[in-house]
Amino acid sequence: FTAGAHSVVLHAGPRTTPPIGAANISTFKGTNQFGVRISASTALEGMDGMVWEELRRTGSWTHGTYAFEWVWADGERRKYEWQRTSSPLKLDDQADMELVEKGREGMVLAKYTRGALIRWTVRARLEVRVLNSEGEEEWERWQTVVLLTVMTLVEMSRRRARQRKSP
């Protein structure tokens, strides 16, 4: 726990470049948030130019589903949900997940799949469906949203696993 620091930060290059996304994981029962830089300007420093959204758990008993909303360039606000598709192993801290759009659950937009039990090289794999209807800049922002939300969920899961293992 580091006061004031973001839980997850993404850079498109070295850490000296401005972040393209960040997430804040609530320490207690607060709100988890993620932010994505909308402006492509590198003149913006720190977290300026970020649009922040809420990443919330939708189930009251498990951590199986998390939902968020995203506003596309055309102004349309859509709802998405990460759904757990398998149970984590006792030795593991994260289950497989799929990202779907609410109302269109038949199309999987992204998949997070664990690697082998003993992971020498690959911890997990993230596959993102290409959306041909979006422009290149909007597609890059969407990829940032997908990567940032899944990495936030993985970090939350790891923290819960560490907490269970601690005496």
DRENVEXGU-904336 format. One record per atom (N, C-alpha, C): residue in three letters; x, y, z. Coordinates in Angstrom, 3 decimals. Layout:
BEGIN
ATOM rest       c1       c2       c3
ATOM  ALA        X        Y        Z
...
END
This chain:
BEGIN
ATOM rest       c1       c2       c3
ATOM  PHE    0.839   -1.185    0.000
ATOM  PHE    0.000    0.000    0.000
ATOM  PHE    0.876    1.238    0.000
ATOM  THR    0.702    2.065   -1.018
ATOM  THR    1.422    3.328   -1.102
ATOM  THR    0.397    4.441   -1.267
ATOM  ALA    0.288    5.290   -0.282
ATOM  ALA   -0.711    6.358   -0.312
ATOM  ALA   -0.479    7.278   -1.507
ATOM  GLY   -1.537    7.548   -2.237
ATOM  GLY   -1.466    8.483   -3.350
ATOM  GLY   -0.971    7.892   -4.654
ATOM  ALA   -0.448    6.687   -4.644
ATOM  ALA    0.060    6.066   -5.863
ATOM  ALA   -1.056    5.262   -6.533
ATOM  HIS   -1.024    5.211   -7.847
ATOM  HIS   -2.007    4.418   -8.584
ATOM  HIS   -1.617    2.945   -8.506
ATOM  SER   -2.607    2.081   -8.489
ATOM  SER   -2.373    0.644   -8.361
ATOM  SER   -1.808    0.039   -9.633
ATOM  VAL   -2.259    0.521  -10.780
ATOM  VAL   -1.805    0.048  -12.083
ATOM  VAL   -1.574    1.279  -12.950
ATOM  VAL   -0.438    1.343  -13.634
ATOM  VAL   -0.143    2.454  -14.546
ATOM  VAL    0.420    1.873  -15.835
ATOM  LEU   -0.127    2.315  -16.984
ATOM  LEU    0.349    1.872  -18.300
ATOM  LEU    1.033    3.025  -19.011
ATOM  HIS    2.186    2.745  -19.601
ATOM  HIS    2.915    3.721  -20.408
ATOM  HIS    3.113    3.137  -21.797
ATOM  ALA    3.097    3.973  -22.809
ATOM  ALA    3.420    3.544  -24.180
ATOM  ALA    4.881    3.885  -24.409
ATOM  GLY    5.761    3.165  -23.754
ATOM  GLY    7.187    3.443  -23.816
ATOM  GLY    7.760    3.433  -22.423
ATOM  PRO    8.888    4.125  -22.227
ATOM  PRO    9.526    4.135  -20.902
ATOM  PRO    8.663    4.855  -19.870
ATOM  ARG    8.965    4.613  -18.608
ATOM  ARG    8.196    5.230  -17.516
ATOM  ARG    8.279    6.741  -17.506
ATOM  THR    9.215    7.299  -18.237
ATOM  THR    9.350    8.758  -18.281
ATOM  THR    8.291    9.380  -19.179
ATOM  THR    7.639    8.589  -20.040
ATOM  THR    6.569    9.118  -20.885
ATOM  THR    5.298    9.240  -20.064
ATOM  PRO    4.403   10.152  -20.449
ATOM  PRO    3.139   10.277  -19.707
ATOM  PRO    2.342    8.974  -19.800
ATOM  PRO    1.650    8.594  -18.740
ATOM  PRO    0.874    7.356  -18.773
ATOM  PRO   -0.301    7.451  -19.749
ATOM  ILE   -0.622    6.319  -20.384
ATOM  ILE   -1.795    6.278  -21.271
ATOM  ILE   -3.005    5.741  -20.518
ATOM  GLY   -2.780    5.189  -19.335
ATOM  GLY   -3.868    4.677  -18.520
ATOM  GLY   -3.400    4.405  -17.109
ATOM  ALA   -4.347    4.411  -16.182
ATOM  ALA   -4.037    4.134  -14.778
ATOM  ALA   -5.284    3.594  -14.103
ATOM  ALA   -5.088    2.921  -12.985
ATOM  ALA   -6.214    2.388  -12.215
ATOM  ALA   -5.944    2.574  -10.734
ATOM  ASN   -7.013    2.799  -10.009
ATOM  ASN   -6.972    2.901   -8.555
ATOM  ASN   -7.823    1.790   -7.977
ATOM  ILE   -7.206    0.910   -7.213
ATOM  ILE   -7.927   -0.181   -6.569
ATOM  ILE   -8.238    0.249   -5.153
ATOM  SER   -9.484    0.133   -4.788
ATOM  SER   -9.913    0.528   -3.463
ATOM  SER   -9.317   -0.393   -2.412
ATOM  THR   -8.783    0.177   -1.363
ATOM  THR   -8.208   -0.608   -0.280
ATOM  THR   -9.311   -1.268    0.531
ATOM  PHE  -10.376   -0.560    0.737
ATOM  PHE  -11.512   -1.097    1.485
ATOM  PHE  -12.694   -1.193    0.534
ATOM  LYS  -13.905   -1.087    0.987
ATOM  LYS  -15.064   -1.261    0.112
ATOM  LYS  -15.419    0.033   -0.614
ATOM  GLY  -14.447    0.656   -1.223
ATOM  GLY  -14.678    1.878   -1.976
ATOM  GLY  -14.902    1.574   -3.442
ATOM  THR  -14.566    2.533   -4.268
ATOM  THR  -14.784    2.415   -5.700
ATOM  THR  -13.470    2.164   -6.417
ATOM  ASN  -13.448    1.167   -7.278
ATOM  ASN  -12.299    0.924   -8.148
ATOM  ASN  -12.498    1.771   -9.394
ATOM  GLN  -11.453    2.457   -9.817
ATOM  GLN  -11.551    3.329  -10.986
ATOM  GLN  -10.407    3.058  -11.940
ATOM  PHE  -10.662    3.311  -13.228
ATOM  PHE   -9.597    3.275  -14.218
ATOM  PHE   -9.737    4.510  -15.094
ATOM  GLY   -8.601    4.992  -15.559
ATOM  GLY   -8.593    6.181  -16.406
ATOM  GLY   -7.780    5.940  -17.654
ATOM  VAL   -8.262    6.460  -18.772
ATOM  VAL   -7.580    6.332  -20.063
ATOM  VAL   -7.378    7.722  -20.631
ATOM  ARG   -6.140    7.972  -21.102
ATOM  ARG   -5.832    9.269  -21.689
ATOM  ARG   -6.574    9.401  -23.010
ATOM  ILE   -7.355   10.450  -23.143
ATOM  ILE   -8.116   10.684  -24.372
ATOM  ILE   -7.285   11.478  -25.359
ATOM  SER   -6.581   12.469  -24.879
ATOM  SER   -5.769   13.302  -25.760
ATOM  SER   -4.474   12.587  -26.103
ATOM  ALA   -4.094   12.625  -27.367
ATOM  ALA   -2.838   12.002  -27.790
ATOM  ALA   -1.644   12.923  -27.528
ATOM  SER   -1.900   14.094  -26.996
ATOM  SER   -0.837   15.060  -26.761
ATOM  SER    0.140   14.541  -25.703
ATOM  THR    1.421   14.589  -26.018
ATOM  THR    2.433   14.188  -25.036
ATOM  THR    2.820   15.363  -24.147
ATOM  ALA    2.243   16.534  -24.420
ATOM  ALA    2.546   17.704  -23.595
ATOM  ALA    1.856   17.607  -22.232
ATOM  LEU    0.804   16.778  -22.149
ATOM  LEU    0.102   16.624  -20.888
ATOM  LEU    0.941   15.785  -19.942
ATOM  GLU    1.047   16.221  -18.724
ATOM  GLU    1.851   15.514  -17.722
ATOM  GLU    0.947   14.789  -16.739
ATOM  GLY    1.501   13.790  -16.090
ATOM  GLY    0.781   13.087  -15.035
ATOM  GLY   -0.528   12.500  -15.515
ATOM  MET   -1.578   12.730  -14.753
ATOM  MET   -2.883   12.150  -15.059
ATOM  MET   -3.808   13.140  -15.768
ATOM  ASP   -3.274   14.278  -16.225
ATOM  ASP   -4.086   15.222  -16.982
ATOM  ASP   -4.537   14.577  -18.290
ATOM  GLY   -5.746   14.888  -18.725
ATOM  GLY   -6.258   14.354  -19.979
ATOM  GLY   -6.831   12.956  -19.870
ATOM  MET   -7.026   12.462  -18.650
ATOM  MET   -7.596   11.124  -18.443
ATOM  MET   -9.109   11.217  -18.271
ATOM  VAL   -9.807   10.232  -18.803
ATOM  VAL  -11.229   10.068  -18.549
ATOM  VAL  -11.361    8.884  -17.608
ATOM  TRP  -11.993    9.104  -16.450
ATOM  TRP  -12.077    8.085  -15.401
ATOM  TRP  -13.443    7.413  -15.414
ATOM  GLU  -13.434    6.104  -15.254
ATOM  GLU  -14.652    5.293  -15.185
ATOM  GLU  -14.567    4.380  -13.975
ATOM  GLU  -15.693    3.838  -13.570
ATOM  GLU  -15.775    2.955  -12.422
ATOM  GLU  -15.728    1.500  -12.885
ATOM  LEU  -14.991    0.673  -12.174
ATOM  LEU  -14.925   -0.772  -12.403
ATOM  LEU  -15.485   -1.419  -11.151
ATOM  ARG  -16.684   -1.985  -11.258
ATOM  ARG  -17.361   -2.463  -10.051
ATOM  ARG  -17.705   -3.953  -10.134
ATOM  ARG  -17.690   -4.571   -8.985
ATOM  ARG  -18.086   -5.975   -8.868
ATOM  ARG  -19.599   -6.043   -8.940
ATOM  THR  -20.126   -6.936   -9.767
ATOM  THR  -21.579   -7.021   -9.926
ATOM  THR  -22.194   -8.127   -9.090
ATOM  GLY  -21.419   -9.122   -8.693
ATOM  GLY  -21.927  -10.189   -7.835
ATOM  GLY  -21.689   -9.840   -6.375
ATOM  SER  -22.618  -10.200   -5.524
ATOM  SER  -22.448   -9.867   -4.111
ATOM  SER  -21.705  -10.951   -3.342
ATOM  TRP  -21.643  -12.187   -3.862
ATOM  TRP  -21.011  -13.280   -3.141
ATOM  TRP  -19.651  -13.662   -3.687
ATOM  THR  -19.420  -13.426   -4.966
ATOM  THR  -18.155  -13.832   -5.568
ATOM  THR  -17.527  -12.661   -6.316
ATOM  HIS  -16.318  -12.897   -6.767
ATOM  HIS  -15.618  -11.928   -7.603
ATOM  HIS  -15.658  -12.396   -9.054
ATOM  GLY  -16.750  -13.040   -9.454
ATOM  GLY  -16.867  -13.644  -10.778
ATOM  GLY  -17.188  -12.682  -11.898
ATOM  THR  -17.790  -11.537  -11.597
ATOM  THR  -18.138  -10.585  -12.653
ATOM  THR  -17.835   -9.157  -12.206
ATOM  TYR  -17.269   -8.400  -13.123
ATOM  TYR  -16.991   -6.972  -12.923
ATOM  TYR  -17.485   -6.216  -14.139
ATOM  ALA  -18.128   -5.087  -13.910
ATOM  ALA  -18.711   -4.315  -15.001
ATOM  ALA  -18.108   -2.914  -15.058
ATOM  PHE  -18.129   -2.346  -16.254
ATOM  PHE  -17.705   -0.959  -16.453
ATOM  PHE  -18.437   -0.404  -17.671
ATOM  GLU  -18.399    0.900  -17.811
ATOM  GLU  -18.982    1.560  -18.973
ATOM  GLU  -17.877    2.309  -19.688
ATOM  TRP  -18.072    2.497  -20.993
ATOM  TRP  -17.101    3.226  -21.800
ATOM  TRP  -17.840    4.064  -22.824
ATOM  VAL  -17.401    5.325  -22.991
ATOM  VAL  -17.994    6.231  -23.976
ATOM  VAL  -17.118    6.225  -25.216
ATOM  TRP  -17.695    5.846  -26.335
ATOM  TRP  -16.976    5.819  -27.607
ATOM  TRP  -16.914    7.218  -28.201
ATOM  ALA  -16.132    7.400  -29.228
ATOM  ALA  -15.927    8.718  -29.843
ATOM  ALA  -17.231    9.314  -30.362
ATOM  ASP  -18.180    8.464  -30.766
ATOM  ASP  -19.462    8.974  -31.276
ATOM  ASP  -20.405    9.386  -30.149
ATOM  GLY  -19.965    9.275  -28.890
ATOM  GLY  -20.768    9.681  -27.748
ATOM  GLY  -21.625    8.574  -27.166
ATOM  GLU  -21.623    7.409  -27.793
ATOM  GLU  -22.428    6.292  -27.289
ATOM  GLU  -21.749    5.668  -26.075
ATOM  ARG  -22.514    5.524  -25.004
ATOM  ARG  -22.017    4.929  -23.762
ATOM  ARG  -22.492    3.483  -23.723
ATOM  ARG  -21.544    2.544  -23.702
ATOM  ARG  -21.873    1.119  -23.708
ATOM  ARG  -21.413    0.474  -22.406
ATOM  LYS  -22.101   -0.602  -22.029
ATOM  LYS  -21.785   -1.324  -20.798
ATOM  LYS  -21.099   -2.639  -21.155
ATOM  TYR  -20.057   -2.966  -20.377
ATOM  TYR  -19.267   -4.170  -20.604
ATOM  TYR  -19.110   -4.927  -19.301
ATOM  GLU  -18.800   -6.221  -19.433
ATOM  GLU  -18.644   -7.035  -18.234
ATOM  GLU  -17.563   -8.098  -18.452
ATOM  TRP  -16.640   -8.167  -17.497
ATOM  TRP  -15.672   -9.268  -17.440
ATOM  TRP  -16.330  -10.377  -16.648
ATOM  GLN  -16.404  -11.587  -17.237
ATOM  GLN  -17.031  -12.726  -16.583
ATOM  GLN  -16.004  -13.836  -16.397
ATOM  ARG  -15.967  -14.400  -15.205
ATOM  ARG  -15.073  -15.518  -14.942
ATOM  ARG  -15.634  -16.751  -15.642
ATOM  THR  -14.782  -17.477  -16.377
ATOM  THR  -15.223  -18.654  -17.114
ATOM  THR  -14.699  -19.952  -16.512
ATOM  SER  -13.826  -19.861  -15.523
ATOM  SER  -13.332  -21.050  -14.831
ATOM  SER  -13.001  -20.650  -13.402
ATOM  SER  -12.897  -21.645  -12.561
ATOM  SER  -12.522  -21.377  -11.173
ATOM  SER  -11.007  -21.387  -11.059
ATOM  PRO  -10.441  -20.500  -10.249
ATOM  PRO   -8.989  -20.532  -10.075
ATOM  PRO   -8.578  -21.783   -9.313
ATOM  LEU   -7.418  -22.312   -9.659
ATOM  LEU   -6.880  -23.456   -8.939
ATOM  LEU   -6.413  -23.003   -7.569
ATOM  LYS   -6.279  -23.924   -6.646
ATOM  LYS   -5.801  -23.573   -5.299
ATOM  LYS   -4.421  -22.927   -5.339
ATOM  LEU   -3.593  -23.343   -6.307
ATOM  LEU   -2.245  -22.792   -6.413
ATOM  LEU   -2.213  -21.485   -7.200
ATOM  ASP   -3.334  -21.110   -7.782
ATOM  ASP   -3.387  -19.963   -8.674
ATOM  ASP   -4.168  -18.829   -8.022
ATOM  ASP   -4.024  -17.636   -8.561
ATOM  ASP   -4.743  -16.507   -7.999
ATOM  ASP   -5.737  -15.894   -8.975
ATOM  GLN   -5.769  -16.349  -10.216
ATOM  GLN   -6.666  -15.733  -11.188
ATOM  GLN   -7.298  -16.790  -12.080
ATOM  ALA   -8.582  -16.653  -12.323
ATOM  ALA   -9.312  -17.559  -13.209
ATOM  ALA   -9.301  -17.005  -14.637
ATOM  ASP   -9.730  -17.836  -15.586
ATOM  ASP   -9.911  -17.378  -16.960
ATOM  ASP  -11.128  -16.449  -16.998
ATOM  MET  -11.087  -15.453  -17.907
ATOM  MET  -12.178  -14.486  -18.000
ATOM  MET  -12.478  -14.151  -19.459
ATOM  GLU  -13.705  -13.674  -19.695
ATOM  GLU  -14.117  -13.187  -21.004
ATOM  GLU  -14.777  -11.831  -20.838
ATOM  LEU  -14.559  -10.960  -21.812
ATOM  LEU  -15.190   -9.638  -21.829
ATOM  LEU  -16.317   -9.658  -22.846
ATOM  VAL  -17.515   -9.250  -22.402
ATOM  VAL  -18.671   -9.176  -23.290
ATOM  VAL  -19.337   -7.818  -23.127
ATOM  GLU  -20.065   -7.418  -24.163
ATOM  GLU  -20.872   -6.203  -24.083
ATOM  GLU  -22.241   -6.593  -23.561
ATOM  LYS  -22.750   -5.845  -22.597
ATOM  LYS  -24.076   -6.129  -22.044
ATOM  LYS  -25.112   -6.004  -23.154
ATOM  GLY  -25.983   -7.007  -23.243
ATOM  GLY  -26.989   -7.035  -24.293
ATOM  GLY  -26.529   -7.786  -25.528
ATOM  ARG  -25.236   -8.035  -25.640
ATOM  ARG  -24.675   -8.777  -26.769
ATOM  ARG  -23.709   -9.839  -26.225
ATOM  GLU  -24.148  -10.602  -25.268
ATOM  GLU  -23.280  -11.549  -24.585
ATOM  GLU  -22.763  -12.659  -25.492
ATOM  GLY  -23.380  -12.854  -26.673
ATOM  GLY  -22.954  -13.910  -27.585
ATOM  GLY  -21.602  -13.671  -28.226
ATOM  MET  -21.156  -12.420  -28.282
ATOM  MET  -19.866  -12.098  -28.904
ATOM  MET  -18.840  -11.782  -27.822
ATOM  VAL  -17.795  -12.573  -27.776
ATOM  VAL  -16.717  -12.352  -26.811
ATOM  VAL  -15.757  -11.329  -27.398
ATOM  LEU  -15.533  -10.228  -26.672
ATOM  LEU  -14.664   -9.152  -27.150
ATOM  LEU  -13.208   -9.369  -26.765
ATOM  ALA  -12.976  -10.065  -25.660
ATOM  ALA  -11.606  -10.348  -25.221
ATOM  ALA  -11.628  -11.574  -24.319
ATOM  LYS  -10.499  -12.290  -24.305
ATOM  LYS  -10.340  -13.461  -23.449
ATOM  LYS   -9.018  -13.354  -22.705
ATOM  TYR   -9.068  -13.622  -21.417
ATOM  TYR   -7.872  -13.735  -20.587
ATOM  TYR   -7.785  -15.198  -20.192
ATOM  THR   -6.689  -15.848  -20.585
ATOM  THR   -6.519  -17.273  -20.324
ATOM  THR   -5.219  -17.497  -19.570
ATOM  ARG   -5.300  -18.246  -18.474
ATOM  ARG   -4.106  -18.568  -17.699
ATOM  ARG   -3.143  -19.400  -18.518
ATOM  GLY   -1.879  -19.307  -18.175
ATOM  GLY   -0.869  -20.158  -18.785
ATOM  GLY   -0.875  -21.523  -18.114
ATOM  ALA    0.140  -22.305  -18.366
ATOM  ALA    0.265  -23.629  -17.755
ATOM  ALA    0.448  -23.483  -16.245
ATOM  LEU    0.293  -24.568  -15.532
ATOM  LEU    0.420  -24.534  -14.077
ATOM  LEU    1.800  -24.042  -13.647
ATOM  ILE    2.836  -24.562  -14.296
ATOM  ILE    4.189  -24.062  -14.051
ATOM  ILE    4.523  -23.127  -15.207
ATOM  ARG    4.635  -21.831  -14.901
ATOM  ARG    4.776  -20.814  -15.952
ATOM  ARG    6.197  -20.288  -15.996
ATOM  TRP    6.990  -20.859  -16.851
ATOM  TRP    8.356  -20.374  -16.997
ATOM  TRP    8.389  -19.146  -17.884
ATOM  THR    7.552  -19.103  -18.907
ATOM  THR    7.619  -17.991  -19.854
ATOM  THR    6.300  -17.249  -19.999
ATOM  VAL    5.157  -17.925  -19.945
ATOM  VAL    3.866  -17.278  -20.188
ATOM  VAL    2.989  -17.416  -18.954
ATOM  ARG    2.665  -16.296  -18.333
ATOM  ARG    1.772  -16.324  -17.177
ATOM  ARG    0.323  -16.435  -17.633
ATOM  ALA   -0.020  -15.699  -18.676
ATOM  ALA   -1.386  -15.706  -19.205
ATOM  ALA   -1.356  -15.142  -20.617
ATOM  ARG   -2.490  -15.267  -21.284
ATOM  ARG   -2.618  -14.765  -22.654
ATOM  ARG   -3.876  -13.910  -22.727
ATOM  LEU   -3.769  -12.764  -23.378
ATOM  LEU   -4.913  -11.876  -23.583
ATOM  LEU   -5.163  -11.763  -25.074
ATOM  GLU   -6.350  -12.144  -25.494
ATOM  GLU   -6.744  -12.031  -26.896
ATOM  GLU   -7.862  -10.997  -26.981
ATOM  VAL   -7.725  -10.029  -27.911
ATOM  VAL   -8.717   -8.973  -28.075
ATOM  VAL   -9.274   -9.048  -29.485
ATOM  ARG  -10.597   -9.082  -29.594
ATOM  ARG  -11.260   -9.122  -30.897
ATOM  ARG  -11.084   -7.776  -31.594
ATOM  VAL  -10.732   -7.809  -32.861
ATOM  VAL  -10.566   -6.586  -33.646
ATOM  VAL  -11.940   -6.045  -34.014
ATOM  LEU  -12.153   -4.768  -33.741
ATOM  LEU  -13.411   -4.107  -34.089
ATOM  LEU  -13.162   -3.252  -35.326
ATOM  ASN  -13.585   -3.724  -36.472
ATOM  ASN  -13.327   -3.031  -37.734
ATOM  ASN  -14.080   -1.716  -37.867
ATOM  SER  -15.153   -1.549  -37.119
ATOM  SER  -15.986   -0.360  -37.266
ATOM  SER  -15.377    0.884  -36.622
ATOM  GLU  -14.328    0.738  -35.861
ATOM  GLU  -13.742    1.870  -35.139
ATOM  GLU  -12.496    2.385  -35.849
ATOM  GLY  -12.237    3.686  -35.716
ATOM  GLY  -11.035    4.286  -36.276
ATOM  GLY   -9.802    3.838  -35.517
ATOM  GLU   -8.630    4.116  -36.072
ATOM  GLU   -7.380    3.644  -35.474
ATOM  GLU   -7.147    4.220  -34.082
ATOM  GLU   -7.386    5.519  -33.909
ATOM  GLU   -7.165    6.137  -32.600
ATOM  GLU   -8.149    5.595  -31.565
ATOM  GLU   -9.397    5.429  -31.984
ATOM  GLU  -10.405    4.883  -31.069
ATOM  GLU  -10.088    3.427  -30.744
ATOM  TRP   -9.590    2.672  -31.691
ATOM  TRP   -9.211    1.271  -31.478
ATOM  TRP   -8.075    1.180  -30.464
ATOM  GLU   -7.098    2.083  -30.551
ATOM  GLU   -5.995    2.086  -29.590
ATOM  GLU   -6.491    2.383  -28.180
ATOM  ARG   -7.433    3.321  -28.054
ATOM  ARG   -7.996    3.617  -26.733
ATOM  ARG   -8.761    2.407  -26.197
ATOM  TRP   -9.495    1.711  -27.083
ATOM  TRP  -10.236    0.537  -26.642
ATOM  TRP   -9.277   -0.554  -26.160
ATOM  GLN   -8.181   -0.766  -26.868
ATOM  GLN   -7.196   -1.751  -26.431
ATOM  GLN   -6.637   -1.380  -25.060
ATOM  THR   -6.435   -0.096  -24.833
ATOM  THR   -5.953    0.373  -23.531
ATOM  THR   -6.978    0.067  -22.450
ATOM  VAL   -8.266    0.299  -22.744
ATOM  VAL   -9.332    0.006  -21.787
ATOM  VAL   -9.340   -1.475  -21.439
ATOM  VAL   -9.271   -2.336  -22.453
ATOM  VAL   -9.296   -3.784  -22.219
ATOM  VAL   -8.094   -4.202  -21.391
ATOM  LEU   -6.904   -3.778  -21.779
ATOM  LEU   -5.693   -4.149  -21.056
ATOM  LEU   -5.714   -3.620  -19.625
ATOM  LEU   -6.119   -2.392  -19.454
ATOM  LEU   -6.132   -1.780  -18.126
ATOM  LEU   -7.148   -2.448  -17.201
ATOM  THR   -8.339   -2.737  -17.706
ATOM  THR   -9.342   -3.371  -16.844
ATOM  THR   -8.942   -4.795  -16.470
ATOM  VAL   -8.414   -5.556  -17.413
ATOM  VAL   -8.027   -6.935  -17.075
ATOM  VAL   -6.834   -6.941  -16.123
ATOM  MET   -5.884   -6.042  -16.310
ATOM  MET   -4.740   -5.994  -15.398
ATOM  MET   -5.169   -5.535  -14.003
ATOM  THR   -6.161   -4.677  -13.926
ATOM  THR   -6.698   -4.270  -12.627
ATOM  THR   -7.350   -5.459  -11.933
ATOM  LEU   -8.117   -6.257  -12.677
ATOM  LEU   -8.756   -7.436  -12.082
ATOM  LEU   -7.723   -8.471  -11.647
ATOM  VAL   -6.673   -8.652  -12.441
ATOM  VAL   -5.608   -9.584  -12.063
ATOM  VAL   -4.916   -9.103  -10.792
ATOM  GLU   -4.617   -7.823  -10.712
ATOM  GLU   -3.965   -7.288   -9.514
ATOM  GLU   -4.875   -7.420   -8.292
ATOM  MET   -6.167   -7.175   -8.453
ATOM  MET   -7.105   -7.337   -7.339
ATOM  MET   -7.126   -8.786   -6.869
ATOM  SER   -7.120   -9.719   -7.810
ATOM  SER   -7.122  -11.139   -7.480
ATOM  SER   -5.843  -11.542   -6.756
ATOM  ARG   -4.717  -11.028   -7.211
ATOM  ARG   -3.443  -11.334   -6.551
ATOM  ARG   -3.426  -10.801   -5.130
ATOM  ARG   -3.963   -9.631   -4.929
ATOM  ARG   -4.016   -9.070   -3.580
ATOM  ARG   -4.889   -9.918   -2.665
ATOM  ARG   -6.045  -10.385   -3.181
ATOM  ARG   -6.905  -11.254   -2.372
ATOM  ARG   -6.185  -12.556   -2.034
ATOM  ALA   -5.449  -13.125   -3.021
ATOM  ALA   -4.717  -14.377   -2.790
ATOM  ALA   -3.634  -14.175   -1.727
ATOM  ARG   -2.901  -13.065   -1.796
ATOM  ARG   -1.864  -12.780   -0.790
ATOM  ARG   -2.488  -12.625    0.586
ATOM  GLN   -3.650  -11.981    0.624
ATOM  GLN   -4.319  -11.770    1.891
ATOM  GLN   -4.772  -13.103    2.506
ATOM  ARG   -5.242  -14.039    1.678
ATOM  ARG   -5.652  -15.354    2.170
ATOM  ARG   -4.467  -16.140    2.704
ATOM  LYS   -3.295  -15.971    2.087
ATOM  LYS   -2.116  -16.739    2.476
ATOM  LYS   -1.399  -16.174    3.692
ATOM  SER   -1.604  -14.894    3.981
ATOM  SER   -0.883  -14.283    5.102
ATOM  SER   -1.467  -14.767    6.425
ATOM  PRO   -0.608  -14.909    7.454
ATOM  PRO   -1.067  -15.430    8.761
ATOM  PRO   -1.924  -14.442    9.514
END
